[in-house]
């Protein structure tokens, strides 16, 4: 079974803190993605990576950065967390046809 | 923007077949139909995909109309654990690089005992 794991299920951070969300997949997938999910807005793509050290902006990259130093790990970084970044964050990796999601991290910024 | 339309919700009795409709009237010839579902507080889960032929796997069947403008996901014997939001998505498959899955609002299926 493909497994995509995320470092935390729930996270509470203060405004201005630097936040790291980690995602690891165990199936040697090249493509990995970070989304956020908000009520009424669906899933929105933040960043994706199609190879180690390669990254591309998605639809809403502002306020975020990413790191892909190893194939299995894709990190999402909030440089200075703000309250409007309170959301559910979902990581995914994909094969040619299927995209596999992690369980999500519910981040609250206070 | 999502390229699909689904009813917002549907109820189904446990043990009965659940038929989930999706319209995708602007689908292109090289776009596949995908179905995902999201159970509360979990990440989306892939169910099935197809291009033009009907498809079946251990989870569900996918029936695509001949003109490919609509499809139906069939859960043959719905269980309470099938209660979830179901997303119908069209996208080009088999490409490297970006794959932006546009999920839309999906359809809430409630399976009742």
Interface residues (C-beta under 8 A of the other chain):
Chain A: X4 X30 X31 X33 X42 X43 X45 X48 X50 X56 X58 X59 X90 X92 X94 X96 X97 X98 X99 X100 X101 X102 X103 X104
Chain B: X2 X32 X36 X41 X42 X43 X44 X45 X46 X49 X93 X94 X96 X97 X98 X99 X100 X101 X102 X103 X104 X105 X106
